Amino acid sequence: MPPDAVFTSAPVLVLSGTLDSLTPARQCADAAALFANAQQIPVANSFQVTALDEQDYCASVIVRNFVKDLDPGDTACAAHRRSEDCP
């Protein structure tokens, strides 16, 4: 990354799957730290593209709330997602 890189101050949402081996949560946290107004939400028992591979409508609701209001709303479901809820 160029040393003079500039990142937006707009709100940024970073979803990370706790079981994602391609982009681990630590890398997502590092990416989120580049943005002044970012928040990372780890989604339990989830992999890549958490908002697309779900059956319990947790991550997709968070994304829709964020796009609509620039706020993810209640994210408690992300921490409590059970493995039996996953595809």
Backbone atoms as SQL, in Angstrom:
CREATE TABLE atoms (id INTEGER PRIMARY KEY, chain TEXT, resi INTEGER, resn TEXT, atom TEXT, x REAL, y REAL, z REAL);
INSERT INTO atoms VALUES
  (1, 'A', 1, 'MET', 'N', 0.842, -1.159, 0.000),
  (2, 'A', 1, 'MET', 'CA', 0.000, 0.000, 0.000),
  (3, 'A', 1, 'MET', 'C', 0.900, 1.239, 0.000),
  (4, 'A', 2, 'PRO', 'N', 0.579, 2.215, -0.834),
  (5, 'A', 2, 'PRO', 'CA', 1.391, 3.434, -0.872),
  (6, 'A', 2, 'PRO', 'C', 1.354, 4.160, 0.468),
  (7, 'A', 3, 'PRO', 'N', 2.460, 4.738, 0.882),
  (8, 'A', 3, 'PRO', 'CA', 2.497, 5.427, 2.179),
  (9, 'A', 3, 'PRO', 'C', 1.568, 6.640, 2.234),
  (10, 'A', 4, 'ASP', 'N', 1.197, 7.187, 1.085),
  (11, 'A', 4, 'ASP', 'CA', 0.326, 8.364, 1.077),
  (12, 'A', 4, 'ASP', 'C', -1.131, 8.004, 0.759),
  (13, 'A', 5, 'ALA', 'N', -1.477, 6.724, 0.926),
  (14, 'A', 5, 'ALA', 'CA', -2.850, 6.280, 0.653),
  (15, 'A', 5, 'ALA', 'C', -3.825, 7.019, 1.556),
  (16, 'A', 6, 'VAL', 'N', -4.953, 7.404, 0.982),
  (17, 'A', 6, 'VAL', 'CA', -5.991, 8.116, 1.722),
  (18, 'A', 6, 'VAL', 'C', -7.241, 7.248, 1.728),
  (19, 'A', 7, 'PHE', 'N', -7.843, 7.092, 2.886),
  (20, 'A', 7, 'PHE', 'CA', -9.028, 6.263, 3.029),
  (21, 'A', 7, 'PHE', 'C', -10.213, 7.134, 3.413),
  (22, 'A', 8, 'THR', 'N', -11.372, 6.733, 2.965),
  (23, 'A', 8, 'THR', 'CA', -12.583, 7.500, 3.202),
  (24, 'A', 8, 'THR', 'C', -12.894, 7.642, 4.689),
  (25, 'A', 9, 'SER', 'N', -13.560, 8.726, 5.006),
  (26, 'A', 9, 'SER', 'CA', -14.053, 8.902, 6.371),
  (27, 'A', 9, 'SER', 'C', -15.530, 8.509, 6.448),
  (28, 'A', 10, 'ALA', 'N', -16.080, 8.045, 5.328),
  (29, 'A', 10, 'ALA', 'CA', -17.468, 7.573, 5.312),
  (30, 'A', 10, 'ALA', 'C', -17.584, 6.318, 6.173),
  (31, 'A', 11, 'PRO', 'N', -18.760, 6.033, 6.695),
  (32, 'A', 11, 'PRO', 'CA', -18.950, 4.810, 7.475),
  (33, 'A', 11, 'PRO', 'C', -18.629, 3.572, 6.642),
  (34, 'A', 12, 'VAL', 'N', -17.937, 2.634, 7.252),
  (35, 'A', 12, 'VAL', 'CA', -17.525, 1.396, 6.596),
  (36, 'A', 12, 'VAL', 'C', -17.907, 0.229, 7.499),
  (37, 'A', 13, 'LEU', 'N', -18.520, -0.775, 6.913),
  (38, 'A', 13, 'LEU', 'CA', -18.884, -1.987, 7.641),
  (39, 'A', 13, 'LEU', 'C', -18.003, -3.127, 7.159),
  (40, 'A', 14, 'VAL', 'N', -17.366, -3.823, 8.095),
  (41, 'A', 14, 'VAL', 'CA', -16.536, -4.983, 7.775),
  (42, 'A', 14, 'VAL', 'C', -17.116, -6.180, 8.520),
  (43, 'A', 15, 'LEU', 'N', -17.689, -7.122, 7.764),
  (44, 'A', 15, 'LEU', 'CA', -18.163, -8.368, 8.352),
  (45, 'A', 15, 'LEU', 'C', -17.056, -9.397, 8.205),
  (46, 'A', 16, 'SER', 'N', -16.814, -10.144, 9.251),
  (47, 'A', 16, 'SER', 'CA', -15.801, -11.197, 9.162),
  (48, 'A', 16, 'SER', 'C', -16.366, -12.481, 9.745),
  (49, 'A', 17, 'GLY', 'N', -16.159, -13.563, 9.027),
  (50, 'A', 17, 'GLY', 'CA', -16.587, -14.871, 9.512),
  (51, 'A', 17, 'GLY', 'C', -15.534, -15.437, 10.439),
  (52, 'A', 18, 'THR', 'N', -15.947, -15.908, 11.592),
  (53, 'A', 18, 'THR', 'CA', -14.979, -16.420, 12.564),
  (54, 'A', 18, 'THR', 'C', -14.281, -17.698, 12.081),
  (55, 'A', 19, 'LEU', 'N', -14.838, -18.361, 11.077),
  (56, 'A', 19, 'LEU', 'CA', -14.232, -19.580, 10.541),
  (57, 'A', 19, 'LEU', 'C', -13.562, -19.339, 9.183),
  (58, 'A', 20, 'ASP', 'N', -13.418, -18.102, 8.804),
  (59, 'A', 20, 'ASP', 'CA', -12.840, -17.754, 7.503),
  (60, 'A', 20, 'ASP', 'C', -11.322, -17.899, 7.553),
  (61, 'A', 21, 'SER', 'N', -10.805, -18.846, 6.796),
  (62, 'A', 21, 'SER', 'CA', -9.350, -19.055, 6.769),
  (63, 'A', 21, 'SER', 'C', -8.670, -18.237, 5.672),
  (64, 'A', 22, 'LEU', 'N', -9.441, -17.714, 4.715),
  (65, 'A', 22, 'LEU', 'CA', -8.861, -16.908, 3.641),
  (66, 'A', 22, 'LEU', 'C', -8.600, -15.467, 4.089),
  (67, 'A', 23, 'THR', 'N', -9.526, -14.920, 4.832),
  (68, 'A', 23, 'THR', 'CA', -9.378, -13.570, 5.377),
  (69, 'A', 23, 'THR', 'C', -9.739, -13.637, 6.861),
  (70, 'A', 24, 'PRO', 'N', -8.793, -14.033, 7.691),
  (71, 'A', 24, 'PRO', 'CA', -9.067, -14.183, 9.121),
  (72, 'A', 24, 'PRO', 'C', -9.506, -12.866, 9.770),
  (73, 'A', 25, 'ALA', 'N', -10.188, -12.993, 10.882),
  (74, 'A', 25, 'ALA', 'CA', -10.715, -11.828, 11.598),
  (75, 'A', 25, 'ALA', 'C', -9.626, -10.787, 11.885),
  (76, 'A', 26, 'ARG', 'N', -8.412, -11.219, 12.164),
  (77, 'A', 26, 'ARG', 'CA', -7.320, -10.270, 12.450),
  (78, 'A', 26, 'ARG', 'C', -7.037, -9.399, 11.226),
  (79, 'A', 27, 'GLN', 'N', -7.045, -9.992, 10.039),
  (80, 'A', 27, 'GLN', 'CA', -6.831, -9.208, 8.818),
  (81, 'A', 27, 'GLN', 'C', -7.993, -8.243, 8.584),
  (82, 'A', 28, 'CYS', 'N', -9.197, -8.678, 8.899),
  (83, 'A', 28, 'CYS', 'CA', -10.359, -7.785, 8.765),
  (84, 'A', 28, 'CYS', 'C', -10.245, -6.615, 9.733),
  (85, 'A', 29, 'ALA', 'N', -9.772, -6.880, 10.925),
  (86, 'A', 29, 'ALA', 'CA', -9.570, -5.807, 11.907),
  (87, 'A', 29, 'ALA', 'C', -8.508, -4.826, 11.416),
  (88, 'A', 30, 'ASP', 'N', -7.448, -5.351, 10.812),
  (89, 'A', 30, 'ASP', 'CA', -6.399, -4.482, 10.261),
  (90, 'A', 30, 'ASP', 'C', -6.964, -3.611, 9.137),
  (91, 'A', 31, 'ALA', 'N', -7.801, -4.197, 8.292),
  (92, 'A', 31, 'ALA', 'CA', -8.417, -3.437, 7.201),
  (93, 'A', 31, 'ALA', 'C', -9.346, -2.376, 7.761),
  (94, 'A', 32, 'ALA', 'N', -10.161, -2.733, 8.732),
  (95, 'A', 32, 'ALA', 'CA', -11.090, -1.770, 9.335),
  (96, 'A', 32, 'ALA', 'C', -10.339, -0.608, 9.986),
  (97, 'A', 33, 'ALA', 'N', -9.174, -0.887, 10.540),
  (98, 'A', 33, 'ALA', 'CA', -8.392, 0.150, 11.219),
  (99, 'A', 33, 'ALA', 'C', -7.897, 1.235, 10.261),
  (100, 'A', 34, 'LEU', 'N', -7.902, 0.952, 8.974),
  (101, 'A', 34, 'LEU', 'CA', -7.467, 1.945, 7.984),
  (102, 'A', 34, 'LEU', 'C', -8.502, 3.050, 7.771),
  (103, 'A', 35, 'PHE', 'N', -9.721, 2.812, 8.198),
  (104, 'A', 35, 'PHE', 'CA', -10.811, 3.756, 7.976),
  (105, 'A', 35, 'PHE', 'C', -11.213, 4.399, 9.296),
  (106, 'A', 36, 'ALA', 'N', -11.369, 5.716, 9.280),
  (107, 'A', 36, 'ALA', 'CA', -11.674, 6.455, 10.503),
  (108, 'A', 36, 'ALA', 'C', -13.022, 6.087, 11.097),
  (109, 'A', 37, 'ASN', 'N', -13.952, 5.679, 10.249),
  (110, 'A', 37, 'ASN', 'CA', -15.319, 5.446, 10.720),
  (111, 'A', 37, 'ASN', 'C', -15.774, 4.031, 10.359),
  (112, 'A', 38, 'ALA', 'N', -14.925, 3.054, 10.675),
  (113, 'A', 38, 'ALA', 'CA', -15.242, 1.669, 10.336),
  (114, 'A', 38, 'ALA', 'C', -15.601, 0.886, 11.584),
  (115, 'A', 39, 'GLN', 'N', -16.405, -0.127, 11.376),
  (116, 'A', 39, 'GLN', 'CA', -16.668, -1.071, 12.454),
  (117, 'A', 39, 'GLN', 'C', -16.654, -2.479, 11.890),
  (118, 'A', 40, 'GLN', 'N', -16.001, -3.356, 12.628),
  (119, 'A', 40, 'GLN', 'CA', -15.917, -4.756, 12.244),
  (120, 'A', 40, 'GLN', 'C', -16.903, -5.537, 13.103),
  (121, 'A', 41, 'ILE', 'N', -17.641, -6.419, 12.450),
  (122, 'A', 41, 'ILE', 'CA', -18.573, -7.286, 13.165),
  (123, 'A', 41, 'ILE', 'C', -18.218, -8.729, 12.815),
  (124, 'A', 42, 'PRO', 'N', -17.642, -9.465, 13.767),
  (125, 'A', 42, 'PRO', 'CA', -17.364, -10.878, 13.526),
  (126, 'A', 42, 'PRO', 'C', -18.673, -11.671, 13.576),
  (127, 'A', 43, 'VAL', 'N', -18.875, -12.544, 12.608),
  (128, 'A', 43, 'VAL', 'CA', -20.073, -13.375, 12.554),
  (129, 'A', 43, 'VAL', 'C', -19.667, -14.794, 12.934),
  (130, 'A', 44, 'ALA', 'N', -20.173, -15.261, 14.066),
  (131, 'A', 44, 'ALA', 'CA', -19.802, -16.575, 14.599),
  (132, 'A', 44, 'ALA', 'C', -20.173, -17.692, 13.626),
  (133, 'A', 45, 'ASN', 'N', -19.308, -18.700, 13.562),
  (134, 'A', 45, 'ASN', 'CA', -19.549, -19.904, 12.765),
  (135, 'A', 45, 'ASN', 'C', -19.845, -19.595, 11.304),
  (136, 'A', 46, 'SER', 'N', -19.130, -18.624, 10.752),
  (137, 'A', 46, 'SER', 'CA', -19.359, -18.232, 9.367),
  (138, 'A', 46, 'SER', 'C', -18.029, -18.169, 8.628),
  (139, 'A', 47, 'PHE', 'N', -18.131, -18.263, 7.303),
  (140, 'A', 47, 'PHE', 'CA', -16.948, -18.258, 6.451),
  (141, 'A', 47, 'PHE', 'C', -16.925, -16.982, 5.610),
  (142, 'A', 48, 'GLN', 'N', -16.388, -17.056, 4.401),
  (143, 'A', 48, 'GLN', 'CA', -16.352, -15.938, 3.451),
  (144, 'A', 48, 'GLN', 'C', -17.768, -15.527, 3.058),
  (145, 'A', 49, 'VAL', 'N', -17.936, -14.286, 2.690),
  (146, 'A', 49, 'VAL', 'CA', -19.194, -13.746, 2.170),
  (147, 'A', 49, 'VAL', 'C', -20.346, -14.088, 3.123),
  (148, 'A', 50, 'THR', 'N', -20.207, -13.672, 4.356),
  (149, 'A', 50, 'THR', 'CA', -21.147, -14.047, 5.404),
  (150, 'A', 50, 'THR', 'C', -22.588, -13.641, 5.105),
  (151, 'A', 51, 'ALA', 'N', -22.795, -12.560, 4.396),
  (152, 'A', 51, 'ALA', 'CA', -24.164, -12.094, 4.153),
  (153, 'A', 51, 'ALA', 'C', -24.841, -12.848, 3.021),
  (154, 'A', 52, 'LEU', 'N', -24.094, -13.651, 2.280),
  (155, 'A', 52, 'LEU', 'CA', -24.685, -14.376, 1.153),
  (156, 'A', 52, 'LEU', 'C', -24.889, -15.857, 1.415),
  (157, 'A', 53, 'ASP', 'N', -24.138, -16.424, 2.355),
  (158, 'A', 53, 'ASP', 'CA', -24.215, -17.875, 2.559),
  (159, 'A', 53, 'ASP', 'C', -24.963, -18.249, 3.828),
  (160, 'A', 54, 'GLU', 'N', -25.913, -17.437, 4.213),
  (161, 'A', 54, 'GLU', 'CA', -26.586, -17.676, 5.480),
  (162, 'A', 54, 'GLU', 'C', -28.013, -18.193, 5.284),
  (163, 'A', 55, 'GLN', 'N', -28.509, -18.783, 6.328),
  (164, 'A', 55, 'GLN', 'CA', -29.893, -19.239, 6.332),
  (165, 'A', 55, 'GLN', 'C', -30.686, -18.596, 7.465),
  (166, 'A', 56, 'ASP', 'N', -29.985, -17.936, 8.383),
  (167, 'A', 56, 'ASP', 'CA', -30.663, -17.385, 9.558),
  (168, 'A', 56, 'ASP', 'C', -30.908, -15.878, 9.463),
  (169, 'A', 57, 'TYR', 'N', -30.560, -15.276, 8.346),
  (170, 'A', 57, 'TYR', 'CA', -30.832, -13.855, 8.110),
  (171, 'A', 57, 'TYR', 'C', -30.252, -12.954, 9.189),
  (172, 'A', 58, 'CYS', 'N', -29.047, -13.212, 9.566),
  (173, 'A', 58, 'CYS', 'CA', -28.354, -12.351, 10.527),
  (174, 'A', 58, 'CYS', 'C', -27.509, -11.324, 9.778),
  (175, 'A', 59, 'ALA', 'N', -26.483, -11.795, 9.076),
  (176, 'A', 59, 'ALA', 'CA', -25.557, -10.876, 8.400),
  (177, 'A', 59, 'ALA', 'C', -26.257, -10.045, 7.332),
  (178, 'A', 60, 'SER', 'N', -27.182, -10.640, 6.602),
  (179, 'A', 60, 'SER', 'CA', -27.861, -9.877, 5.550),
  (180, 'A', 60, 'SER', 'C', -28.717, -8.756, 6.133),
  (181, 'A', 61, 'VAL', 'N', -29.304, -8.982, 7.295),
  (182, 'A', 61, 'VAL', 'CA', -30.076, -7.922, 7.963),
  (183, 'A', 61, 'VAL', 'C', -29.140, -6.814, 8.431),
  (184, 'A', 62, 'ILE', 'N', -27.987, -7.186, 8.961),
  (185, 'A', 62, 'ILE', 'CA', -26.996, -6.194, 9.388),
  (186, 'A', 62, 'ILE', 'C', -26.572, -5.339, 8.199),
  (187, 'A', 63, 'VAL', 'N', -26.297, -5.976, 7.072),
  (188, 'A', 63, 'VAL', 'CA', -25.879, -5.245, 5.869),
  (189, 'A', 63, 'VAL', 'C', -26.998, -4.317, 5.387),
  (190, 'A', 64, 'ARG', 'N', -28.216, -4.828, 5.323),
  (191, 'A', 64, 'ARG', 'CA', -29.335, -3.981, 4.878),
  (192, 'A', 64, 'ARG', 'C', -29.524, -2.773, 5.793),
  (193, 'A', 65, 'ASN', 'N', -29.442, -2.996, 7.104),
  (194, 'A', 65, 'ASN', 'CA', -29.558, -1.876, 8.044),
  (195, 'A', 65, 'ASN', 'C', -28.461, -0.845, 7.805),
  (196, 'A', 66, 'PHE', 'N', -27.238, -1.342, 7.593),
  (197, 'A', 66, 'PHE', 'CA', -26.107, -0.436, 7.392),
  (198, 'A', 66, 'PHE', 'C', -26.269, 0.383, 6.115),
  (199, 'A', 67, 'VAL', 'N', -26.688, -0.266, 5.047),
  (200, 'A', 67, 'VAL', 'CA', -26.865, 0.444, 3.772),
  (201, 'A', 67, 'VAL', 'C', -27.978, 1.485, 3.896),
  (202, 'A', 68, 'LYS', 'N', -29.034, 1.120, 4.596),
  (203, 'A', 68, 'LYS', 'CA', -30.187, 2.010, 4.729),
  (204, 'A', 68, 'LYS', 'C', -29.917, 3.166, 5.692),
  (205, 'A', 69, 'ASP', 'N', -29.291, 2.870, 6.846),
  (206, 'A', 69, 'ASP', 'CA', -29.154, 3.862, 7.920),
  (207, 'A', 69, 'ASP', 'C', -27.716, 4.240, 8.272),
  (208, 'A', 70, 'LEU', 'N', -26.740, 3.623, 7.606),
  (209, 'A', 70, 'LEU', 'CA', -25.322, 3.780, 7.954),
  (210, 'A', 70, 'LEU', 'C', -25.046, 3.351, 9.393),
  (211, 'A', 71, 'ASP', 'N', -25.857, 2.427, 9.850),
  (212, 'A', 71, 'ASP', 'CA', -25.739, 1.857, 11.192),
  (213, 'A', 71, 'ASP', 'C', -26.214, 0.409, 11.094),
  (214, 'A', 72, 'PRO', 'N', -25.452, -0.533, 11.640),
  (215, 'A', 72, 'PRO', 'CA', -25.844, -1.932, 11.498),
  (216, 'A', 72, 'PRO', 'C', -27.033, -2.341, 12.362),
  (217, 'A', 73, 'GLY', 'N', -27.412, -1.503, 13.288),
  (218, 'A', 73, 'GLY', 'CA', -28.505, -1.869, 14.190),
  (219, 'A', 73, 'GLY', 'C', -28.050, -2.913, 15.193),
  (220, 'A', 74, 'ASP', 'N', -28.979, -3.718, 15.647),
  (221, 'A', 74, 'ASP', 'CA', -28.690, -4.761, 16.628),
  (222, 'A', 74, 'ASP', 'C', -27.872, -5.864, 15.964),
  (223, 'A', 75, 'THR', 'N', -26.676, -6.101, 16.476),
  (224, 'A', 75, 'THR', 'CA', -25.789, -7.114, 15.888),
  (225, 'A', 75, 'THR', 'C', -25.613, -8.335, 16.797),
  (226, 'A', 76, 'ALA', 'N', -26.448, -8.463, 17.806),
  (227, 'A', 76, 'ALA', 'CA', -26.315, -9.571, 18.759),
  (228, 'A', 76, 'ALA', 'C', -26.372, -10.934, 18.070),
  (229, 'A', 77, 'CYS', 'N', -27.130, -11.034, 16.997),
  (230, 'A', 77, 'CYS', 'CA', -27.245, -12.320, 16.297),
  (231, 'A', 77, 'CYS', 'C', -25.889, -12.802, 15.790),
  (232, 'A', 78, 'ALA', 'N', -24.998, -11.889, 15.463),
  (233, 'A', 78, 'ALA', 'CA', -23.689, -12.272, 14.918),
  (234, 'A', 78, 'ALA', 'C', -22.859, -13.048, 15.933),
  (235, 'A', 79, 'ALA', 'N', -22.967, -12.685, 17.180),
  (236, 'A', 79, 'ALA', 'CA', -22.194, -13.359, 18.217),
  (237, 'A', 79, 'ALA', 'C', -22.809, -14.683, 18.632),
  (238, 'A', 80, 'HIS', 'N', -24.091, -14.839, 18.379),
  (239, 'A', 80, 'HIS', 'CA', -24.807, -16.016, 18.881),
  (240, 'A', 80, 'HIS', 'C', -25.187, -17.000, 17.794),
  (241, 'A', 81, 'ARG', 'N', -24.634, -16.824, 16.613),
  (242, 'A', 81, 'ARG', 'CA', -24.975, -17.718, 15.490),
  (243, 'A', 81, 'ARG', 'C', -24.448, -19.113, 15.799),
  (244, 'A', 82, 'ARG', 'N', -25.334, -20.063, 15.816),
  (245, 'A', 82, 'ARG', 'CA', -24.962, -21.439, 16.154),
  (246, 'A', 82, 'ARG', 'C', -24.548, -22.188, 14.905),
  (247, 'A', 83, 'SER', 'N', -23.667, -23.154, 15.058),
  (248, 'A', 83, 'SER', 'CA', -23.174, -23.916, 13.903),
  (249, 'A', 83, 'SER', 'C', -24.312, -24.662, 13.204),
  (250, 'A', 84, 'GLU', 'N', -25.338, -25.077, 13.938),
  (251, 'A', 84, 'GLU', 'CA', -26.440, -25.794, 13.281),
  (252, 'A', 84, 'GLU', 'C', -27.326, -24.872, 12.441),
  (253, 'A', 85, 'ASP', 'N', -27.154, -23.548, 12.591),
  (254, 'A', 85, 'ASP', 'CA', -27.887, -22.594, 11.766),
  (255, 'A', 85, 'ASP', 'C', -27.198, -22.338, 10.432),
  (256, 'A', 86, 'CYS', 'N', -25.994, -22.838, 10.289),
  (257, 'A', 86, 'CYS', 'CA', -25.187, -22.534, 9.111),
  (258, 'A', 86, 'CYS', 'C', -25.421, -23.554, 8.005),
  (259, 'A', 87, 'PRO', 'N', -25.251, -23.091, 6.753),
  (260, 'A', 87, 'PRO', 'CA', -25.440, -24.001, 5.622),
  (261, 'A', 87, 'PRO', 'C', -24.397, -25.104, 5.601);
